[in-house]
Amino acid sequence: MAYSLLKDAVRYLQVEELTPKLVDRAWLDLSGMGKKYEDKGVEVRWTAPEKLETRLQLGYEILYEIDERRRSRRRIVRRDGLTLVGKSVSE
């Protein structure tokens, strides 16, 4: 019984990752997402696919567009393949 309840709770808490959201260069400013992260003390930058793992090792995290209602998230990717990442400035 407890296992069944825990399994249901885990399934409820999981966030589905949707296909990446393709954006252009101006999207970060127009959407307000860049400003939102900067206000939280996060340095935002675009990174090339071949540098992504290195950036993650340096403390950057992939930034997502979150839809709390649908319990889903989308990675933000520019049409040229760059991925949006961020790192807390206070580190």
Stockholm file with secondary structure:
# STOCKHOLM 1.0

chainA/1-91         MAYSLLKDAVRYLQVEELTPKLVDRAWLDLSGMGKKYEDKGVEVRWTAPEKLETRLQLGYEILYEIDERRRSRRRIVRRDGLTLVGKSVSE
#=GR chainA/1-91 SS CHHHHHHHHHHHHCCEECSCEEECTTHHHHHSHHHHHHHTTEEEEEECGGGHHHHHHTTCEECEEEETTTTEEEEEEETTSCEEEEEETTC
#=GC SS_cons        CHHHHHHHHHHHHCCEECSCEEECTTHHHHHSHHHHHHHTTEEEEEECGGGHHHHHHTTCEECEEEETTTTEEEEEEETTSCEEEEEETTC
//
